[in-house]
Amino acid sequence: MRDVRTGSDALGSLTPAAPDPIQDYVQPDTEIEPSIAVNPANPKNVVAVYQEGRIADGGDATNGFATSVDGGKTWRTGELPGLTTYPGQGGMFERASDAVVAFGPNNLVYANSLVFDFNTNEGLRSGIAVNVSKDGGLHWGPPVIIQDDSLGGTNDKNWIVVDMGKGPGHHFGRVYVVWDRIAPVVYDYCDHDCDKRANWLPDLQTIPGLVFPGQGIGAYPVVMKNGGLGIVMDTLTGGVPVPPGPAEPDFVPGSEELVFISAPEAGSTPYPAPLAFLPPVDIAANLSNGVPAQRASDGLPAAAVDPSSGTLYAAWDDGRYRADGTNDAVLSRSFDGGFTWTVPQRVNPGSTTNHLDHYNVTIAVGSGGTVHVAYRQRDESGAGPLYTPVIDTYYQESFDGGDTFTTPLKVDSVPSNPYYDAFSRAGSFEGDYNQTASSGGYTYVVRCQGRPAFTGEPPALTPNPTARTRSCSPRPARAISTRAPGSRSSRTADPTTLGGPCGGPPSGRVKMRLCSGRSSPSSSPASSSARSPAGRCPGRTRCRSG
């Protein structure tokens, strides 16, 4: 196992923090919410993308990338070109967010981003962008804006997947992008030369590509064994009930539901015909307890598929088995193409009353059908919102299709310190999601990690000495219907318990590094030091992975 620094942020803070000096401040040296993909033809070629220069009230200065061609030993970093108007970027939109990445054939890499205006033009414009690399992520072309709403369309929470199957029903190399517009959930796809706008479907102002007509978030696509497109997502309304039995439905009326939606003939549908989606099927109620004093996953699902057996996996953080108000990493499986799903099972072992919160769950299927699961873990037994300055990342694997899992392995050589995290809407922010990728015997887990830039640096998140101290429990209710572009929810922390070195709420000056590491018992941990701070408020975070 190797734990290494991946990303970098040399953007600084070059634009005025206006109209709000804290909420609109570009937090220098911050890299958060990473996604990662590995080249199926060369498992030593791995690419991570992430938010760079986080802005508290939504999005970032632009999205960045980190690429390795030697299994994570060394990295080339930079910014995805042409996304935003931040100095030096040459783009059209004020901010970016929600960076995700996928490999295609022949060293093609696709980086998918949310782009939007926030203060400019009253924040009406938003879009979905794709940058393409043709050399394994070392160099990138300008973005293709596959969706551009100039008059108030609300695009959010995008994800991307590439069909790498060559069997019946597949369309080798086809690229799918899915995202939500609060309501509905939509898609686009491209078969070749995806760095040209003409090869994508017309945008939704012309031809709608509809996945789900209701309100949803966190649509996570996978290409199924039969070449169909499957999507696991969180919705406010449930799907089709499934028969009782091993996959007995777990439905709570009026709650959020995790559902599965599929277009079985997606791979055999000729471009530019629309994809035909079946009605959604319930996986389980989303019973996440949320994560206090942070913006985090709150039950956003991750999904994976075994290309050999066809087994589908959905993983998320969930509190159904807890008696302490925290979450477990849970897993549900489908053995019949998504028509029925097993009752959610705990992945992490241990007590259900120990106040250890497990969240930002990721999942991947690697060589031989091995199931790889990783998640963040924090002890919340103390008083909130500070709790403890330790967030660890744990990894487990299954060699029997998810029936059993190995003992958790802590993959961080140094834990994340959330007191130095990026700041977003009165809470620490390491991302709504992380990601795990596996191919050819190499497994990469990418995460963000808070860490002081130098010994003795004051943290950005500190107790407010003028306020009474009390716990953040009960946790605030989630409200996915009221969110800005680049946000997960309207959740806020308790203002009586938060303070920062500049006065008021924490400034969120953070240093973040992204990392990726190979899951190998023969390699040793490694780490690197952070750079010195600059600017007005201390507190930085580093992103790492194991």
C-alpha positions in Angstrom: 0.0 0.0 0.0 1.3 3.4 -0.9 -0.1 6.7 0.4 1.0 9.6 -1.8 0.3 13.2 -2.6 -1.4 13.7 -6.0 -3.0 17.1 -6.8 -1.8 20.7 -6.6 -3.3 24.1 -6.6 -1.2 27.1 -7.7 -4.1 29.3 -8.6 -3.9 31.5 -5.5 -6.8 33.9 -4.8 -6.8 36.4 -7.6 -10.3 37.7 -7.8 -12.2 40.0 -5.4 -14.1 38.3 -2.6 -17.4 40.0 -3.5 -20.1 40.6 -2.7 -19.5 38.5 0.4 -15.9 38.6 1.7 -16.1 35.1 3.1 -18.6 33.2 1.0 -17.2 34.5 -2.3 -13.5 34.1 -1.3 -11.5 31.8 -3.6 -9.8 29.6 -1.0 -6.2 29.2 -2.2 -4.5 25.8 -2.2 -7.7 23.8 -1.9 -8.4 20.6 -3.9 -11.5 18.8 -2.9 -14.1 16.2 -4.1 -11.9 14.0 -6.2 -12.8 11.4 -8.8 -10.4 8.9 -10.2 -10.1 6.5 -13.2 -7.6 3.9 -14.3 -6.6 3.0 -17.9 -8.0 -0.5 -18.7 -5.1 -1.0 -21.1 -2.4 0.2 -18.7 -3.3 0.0 -15.0 -0.2 2.2 -14.2 -1.9 5.1 -16.0 -4.3 6.8 -13.6 -6.1 10.2 -13.7 -7.7 12.1 -10.9 -9.8 15.3 -11.3 -11.0 17.6 -8.5 -12.3 21.0 -7.5 -9.6 23.6 -7.3 -9.9 26.9 -5.4 -13.1 26.1 -3.5 -15.6 29.0 -3.0 -17.8 28.6 0.1 -21.2 29.5 -1.4 -20.8 27.2 -4.4 -18.3 25.7 -6.8 -14.6 26.6 -7.3 -12.3 28.7 -9.3 -11.9 25.8 -11.8 -11.4 22.1 -11.9 -8.0 20.5 -11.9 -6.4 17.2 -12.8 -3.5 14.9 -11.7 -2.1 12.2 -14.0 0.3 9.4 -13.3 1.8 6.9 -15.8 3.9 5.0 -13.3 1.3 3.6 -10.9 1.1 6.7 -8.7 4.8 7.3 -8.1 4.9 10.6 -9.9 2.2 13.0 -11.0 1.6 15.7 -13.6 -0.9 18.3 -12.4 -2.8 21.3 -13.9 -6.1 22.8 -14.6 -8.7 21.5 -17.1 -8.5 24.2 -19.7 -11.2 26.6 -20.8 -13.8 26.0 -18.0 -14.0 29.3 -16.2 -13.2 33.0 -16.3 -10.8 32.8 -13.4 -7.5 34.5 -14.4 -5.6 32.4 -16.8 -8.3 29.8 -17.5 -9.9 31.3 -20.7 -13.4 30.0 -20.1 -16.9 31.3 -20.3 -18.4 30.5 -17.0 -17.7 32.1 -13.6 -17.3 28.8 -11.6 -16.9 25.1 -12.0 -17.6 22.1 -9.8 -18.4 18.3 -9.7 -15.4 17.1 -11.6 -15.6 13.4 -12.6 -13.4 11.3 -14.9 -13.6 8.1 -17.0 -11.2 6.3 -19.4 -12.2 5.2 -22.9 -10.3 3.1 -25.4 -6.9 4.1 -27.0 -5.8 6.3 -24.1 -8.8 8.6 -24.3 -9.8 10.2 -21.1 -13.0 12.2 -20.5 -13.2 14.8 -17.7 -16.8 15.9 -17.0 -17.6 19.2 -15.1 -20.5 21.3 -14.0 -20.0 24.9 -15.0 -22.1 27.9 -14.0 -22.4 31.6 -13.2 -23.1 32.6 -9.6 -22.9 36.4 -9.4 -22.3 37.2 -13.1 -25.5 37.9 -15.0 -27.5 37.1 -11.8 -26.3 33.6 -11.9 -28.7 32.4 -14.6 -26.3 30.5 -16.8 -25.2 26.9 -16.1 -23.9 24.0 -18.2 -22.3 20.6 -18.5 -18.8 20.4 -20.0 -16.5 17.6 -21.2 -12.7 18.0 -21.7 -11.0 15.2 -23.7 -7.4 14.0 -23.4 -6.0 11.7 -26.2 -2.8 10.8 -24.4 -3.9 9.2 -21.1 -4.5 12.5 -19.3 -1.2 14.3 -19.9 -2.7 17.0 -22.1 -6.3 18.2 -22.5 -8.3 19.9 -25.2 -10.8 22.7 -24.7 -14.2 21.8 -23.2 -17.2 20.8 -25.2 -20.3 22.4 -23.6 -22.9 19.6 -24.1 -25.5 21.5 -22.2 -25.7 25.3 -21.9 -28.6 27.1 -20.2 -28.4 30.8 -20.4 -31.7 31.6 -18.8 -31.8 29.7 -15.6 -31.5 26.0 -16.2 -30.4 24.2 -13.0 -27.8 21.6 -13.9 -26.1 19.6 -11.1 -24.4 16.5 -9.9 -23.1 15.0 -13.1 -21.3 11.7 -13.7 -19.7 10.0 -16.7 -19.1 6.4 -17.9 -17.7 4.8 -21.0 -18.8 1.5 -22.6 -15.7 -0.7 -22.7 -17.5 -3.9 -23.5 -17.2 -5.7 -26.9 -19.8 -8.3 -26.5 -23.4 -8.4 -27.9 -25.4 -5.3 -27.0 -22.4 -3.1 -26.3 -21.3 0.0 -28.2 -17.5 0.0 -27.6 -16.3 3.5 -26.7 -19.7 5.1 -26.3 -19.6 7.9 -23.7 -22.6 8.5 -21.5 -23.1 11.6 -19.2 -26.0 11.8 -16.8 -26.9 14.6 -14.4 -29.9 16.1 -12.7 -31.7 19.4 -13.3 -33.3 19.0 -9.8 -36.1 17.6 -11.8 -35.8 15.8 -14.2 -32.7 13.6 -14.4 -31.3 13.6 -18.0 -28.5 12.2 -20.1 -26.4 12.7 -23.3 -24.1 10.4 -25.2 -21.4 10.4 -27.9 -19.9 7.6 -30.0 -16.7 9.1 -31.4 -14.7 12.3 -31.6 -16.3 13.5 -28.4 -14.2 16.7 -28.5 -16.6 18.0 -31.1 -20.0 19.3 -30.1 -21.6 18.0 -33.2 -21.1 14.4 -32.1 -23.2 14.8 -28.9 -26.9 14.9 -28.9 -28.5 18.4 -29.2 -28.9 20.1 -25.8 -32.0 19.8 -23.8 -33.4 23.0 -25.1 -33.9 21.1 -28.4 -34.3 17.4 -27.7 -34.7 16.2 -24.1 -32.9 13.1 -23.0 -35.0 12.0 -20.1 -33.9 9.4 -17.5 -36.4 10.2 -14.7 -39.1 12.9 -14.6 -39.1 13.5 -10.9 -36.6 15.0 -8.5 -33.3 13.2 -8.1 -29.7 13.6 -7.3 -26.4 11.6 -7.4 -27.2 9.7 -10.6 -24.3 7.2 -10.9 -24.2 5.3 -14.3 -22.7 2.0 -15.0 -22.5 -0.1 -18.3 -24.1 -3.5 -17.6 -23.0 -6.9 -18.8 -25.6 -6.8 -21.6 -24.5 -3.4 -22.8 -27.4 -1.5 -21.2 -27.0 1.6 -19.2 -27.8 1.3 -15.5 -28.2 4.2 -13.1 -28.3 4.2 -9.3 -29.6 7.4 -7.8 -31.3 9.1 -4.9 -34.9 10.3 -5.4 -37.7 11.8 -3.5 -40.2 9.3 -4.9 -39.8 5.5 -4.9 -39.6 3.2 -7.9 -41.5 0.0 -8.8 -41.9 -2.3 -5.7 -40.1 -5.6 -6.1 -41.5 -9.0 -4.9 -40.8 -10.1 -1.4 -38.0 -12.6 -0.8 -34.2 -12.2 -0.7 -34.6 -8.8 -2.3 -37.5 -7.7 -0.1 -38.2 -4.0 -0.6 -37.3 -1.6 2.1 -39.7 1.3 1.5 -40.6 4.0 4.0 -43.5 6.2 2.5 -42.5 9.7 2.0 -38.7 9.2 2.5 -35.9 9.5 0.0 -35.4 6.3 -2.0 -32.4 4.8 -3.7 -33.6 3.5 -7.1 -32.2 1.8 -10.1 -33.1 2.8 -13.6 -31.9 1.1 -16.7 -32.0 1.4 -20.5 -31.4 -2.2 -21.5 -30.9 -1.5 -25.2 -28.6 1.5 -24.7 -25.6 -0.1 -26.3 -27.5 -1.2 -29.4 -29.5 2.0 -29.8 -28.1 3.8 -32.9 -27.0 7.4 -32.6 -28.8 9.8 -32.3 -31.9 7.9 -31.3 -33.2 8.4 -27.7 -32.5 5.8 -25.1 -35.5 3.9 -23.7 -35.5 3.7 -19.9 -37.6 1.3 -17.8 -39.5 2.5 -14.7 -37.3 2.9 -11.6 -37.0 0.0 -9.2 -36.5 0.5 -5.5 -33.2 -0.5 -4.0 -33.8 0.7 -0.4 -34.9 3.7 1.5 -32.1 6.3 2.0 -31.7 6.2 5.7 -28.5 8.1 6.0 -28.2 10.2 9.2 -26.1 12.8 7.4 -22.7 13.9 8.6 -22.5 16.6 11.2 -20.4 19.8 10.9 -19.4 18.8 7.3 -20.8 18.8 3.9 -20.5 15.2 2.8 -22.3 12.4 1.0 -25.5 12.1 3.1 -26.4 8.8 1.4 -25.4 9.7 -2.2 -24.8 6.3 -3.8 -21.8 4.8 -5.6 -22.3 2.0 -8.1 -20.3 -0.7 -9.8 -20.8 -3.8 -12.0 -19.0 -7.1 -12.4 -18.6 -7.3 -16.2 -18.2 -11.1 -16.0 -21.1 -12.1 -13.7 -23.3 -9.1 -14.4 -23.8 -8.5 -10.6 -24.7 -4.9 -9.9 -23.6 -3.2 -6.7 -24.9 -0.1 -4.9 -23.1 1.3 -1.9 -23.8 4.3 0.4 -23.7 5.5 4.0 -26.8 4.5 6.0 -28.0 4.6 9.6 -30.6 1.8 9.6 -28.5 -0.5 11.8 -27.1 2.2 14.1 -28.3 3.1 17.5 -26.0 6.1 17.9 -27.2 8.4 15.1 -24.2 7.8 12.8 -23.8 5.7 9.6 -22.4 2.4 8.3 -21.1 1.7 4.9 -23.8 -0.5 3.4 -24.1 -2.6 0.2 -27.0 -3.9 -1.9 -26.6 -6.2 -4.8 -28.7 -7.3 -7.8 -28.1 -10.6 -9.6 -30.8 -10.2 -12.3 -29.9 -7.0 -14.1 -31.4 -4.6 -11.5 -34.9 -6.0 -11.3 -34.5 -7.1 -7.6 -32.0 -6.0 -4.9 -30.8 -7.6 -1.7 -31.5 -6.1 1.7 -28.7 -3.6 2.5 -25.8 -5.2 4.4 -23.2 -3.6 6.6 -19.7 -3.7 5.1 -17.8 -2.2 8.1 -17.7 -4.4 11.2 -17.9 -3.3 14.8 -20.4 -1.9 17.3 -23.5 0.0 16.2 -23.2 2.3 19.3 -19.6 3.4 19.2 -20.3 6.8 17.5 -17.9 6.0 14.6 -19.4 7.5 11.5 -18.7 5.8 8.1 -19.5 7.9 5.0 -18.5 8.9 1.5 -18.6 5.2 0.5 -17.0 4.2 -2.8 -17.0 0.9 -4.6 -15.3 -0.7 -7.6 -15.0 -4.2 -9.1 -11.5 -5.2 -10.2 -9.8 -8.2 -11.6 -11.4 -11.6 -10.9 -14.5 -9.9 -9.7 -12.9 -8.6 -6.5 -15.2 -6.0 -4.9 -13.3 -3.0 -3.5 -15.0 -0.7 -0.9 -13.6 2.4 0.8 -15.1 4.9 3.1 -14.2 7.8 5.5 -14.5 7.2 9.2 -14.7 9.8 12.1 -15.2 9.4 15.8 -18.2 11.6 16.8 -18.5 10.6 20.4 -17.2 14.0 21.6 -18.9 17.3 21.5 -19.7 18.8 18.2 -19.0 20.5 15.9 -15.3 20.0 16.4 -15.5 16.3 17.5 -12.0 15.1 16.8 -9.4 16.4 14.3 -9.1 12.9 12.8 -10.8 11.5 9.7 -9.4 8.2 8.4 -10.0 6.3 5.2 -10.6 2.6 5.4 -10.6 0.0 2.7 -12.1 -3.5 2.5 -12.3 -6.1 -0.2 -14.5 -9.1 -1.0 -13.4 -12.2 -3.0 -16.9 -13.8 -3.0 -19.0 -11.2 -4.7 -19.8 -9.2 -1.6 -20.9 -12.0 0.7 -18.0 -11.4 3.1 -15.3 -8.6 3.4 -11.8 -8.5 4.7 -10.9 -6.7 7.9 -10.8 -2.9 7.4 -7.4 -1.6 6.3 -6.5 2.0 7.2 -5.0 3.4 4.0 -4.0 6.9 5.2 -0.5 7.2 6.6 -1.6 10.5 8.2 -5.3 11.1 9.0 -7.2 14.1 7.6 -7.6 17.0 10.0 -10.9 18.6 9.2 -10.0 21.8 11.1 -7.9 22.7 8.0 -10.6 21.7 5.5 -12.0 23.8 2.8 -15.1 25.7 4.0 -18.5 25.6 2.4 -21.7 27.0 3.7 -20.7 27.1 7.4 -19.2 23.6 7.4 -15.9 21.8 6.6 -15.9 20.3 3.1 -13.8 17.4 1.7 -16.4 16.5 -0.9 -19.8 15.0 -1.5 -18.0 12.0 -3.0 -14.6 10.3 -3.4 -13.9 7.4 -5.7 -12.2 4.0 -6.0 -11.0 2.5 -9.3 -9.4 -0.9 -10.0 -8.0 -2.6 -13.0 -5.2 -5.1 -13.8 -4.4 -5.7 -10.1 -4.0 -2.0 -9.3 -6.5 -0.4 -7.0 -6.7 3.4 -6.4 -8.6 5.2 -3.6 -8.7 8.9 -3.9 -9.7 11.3 -1.1 -9.2 14.8 0.3 -7.2 15.4 3.4 -6.9 18.4 5.7 -3.5 19.2 7.0 -1.7 22.3 8.3 0.7 23.9 5.8 3.4 24.2 8.5 4.0 23.2 12.1 2.0 25.4 14.4 -0.3 26.9 11.8 -3.6 27.9 13.4 -6.6 25.9 12.2 -9.4 27.6 10.3 -12.1 25.9 12.3 -12.0 26.9 16.0 -14.5 27.2 18.9 -16.2 30.5 19.1 -15.2 31.9 22.5 -18.2 34.1 22.7 -20.8 31.4 22.1 -22.2 28.7 24.3 -21.0 25.2 23.4 -23.5 22.5 22.5 -23.7 19.5 20.3 -24.9 19.7 16.7 -27.3 16.9 17.3 -29.9 16.3 16.2 -28.5 16.6 12.7 -30.1 19.1 10.3 -32.7 17.8 7.9 -31.6 17.3 4.3 -33.3 19.3 1.6 -32.2 18.3 -1.9 -34.9 20.5 -3.3 -33.2 23.7 -2.3 -29.7 23.8 -3.5 -27.4 26.0 -5.5 -25.3 24.7 -8.4 -22.4 22.7 -7.1 -24.0 22.0 -3.8 -25.4 18.9 -2.2 -28.0 20.3 0.2 -29.1 23.3 2.2 -27.5 21.8 5.4 -25.8 24.3 7.7 -23.8 23.9 10.9 -24.7 25.4 14.3 -23.6 29.1 14.2 -23.2 29.2 17.9 -20.3 26.7 17.9 -18.3 27.9 14.9 -15.7 30.5 14.7 -12.6 31.4 12.7 -9.4 33.3 13.2 -10.6 36.2 11.1 -13.9 36.5 13.0 -17.3 35.1 12.2 -17.5 31.7 10.6 -14.4 29.7 9.7 -12.6 31.2 6.7 -11.8 27.8 5.2 -8.3 28.6 4.0 -7.2 25.1 3.3 -4.5 23.1 1.6 -5.6 20.0 -0.2 -3.8 17.4 -2.0 -5.2 14.5 -4.0 -3.6 11.2 -3.8 -3.9 7.7 -5.2 -2.2 4.6 -4.0 -1.9 1.0 -5.2 -3.5 -1.6 -3.0 -0.4 -3.8 -2.6 1.0 -5.3 0.6 4.5 -5.0 -0.6 4.8 -1.3 -0.9 5.4 1.1 2.0 3.6 4.3 3.0 4.9 7.7 1.9 3.9 11.3 2.5 5.1 14.7 1.6 5.1 18.1 3.3 2.8 21.0 2.5 3.7 24.4 1.2 3.7 27.5 3.2 0.6 29.6 3.4 -0.2 32.9 1.8 -3.1 35.2 2.2 -5.2 36.5 5.0 -6.5 33.5 7.0 -4.7 30.4 8.1 -6.0 26.9 7.8 -5.3 24.6 4.8 -6.0 21.1 3.7 -4.2 18.6 1.7 -5.9 15.9 -0.5 -4.5 12.4 -0.4 -5.5 8.9 -1.2 -4.4 5.4 -0.2 
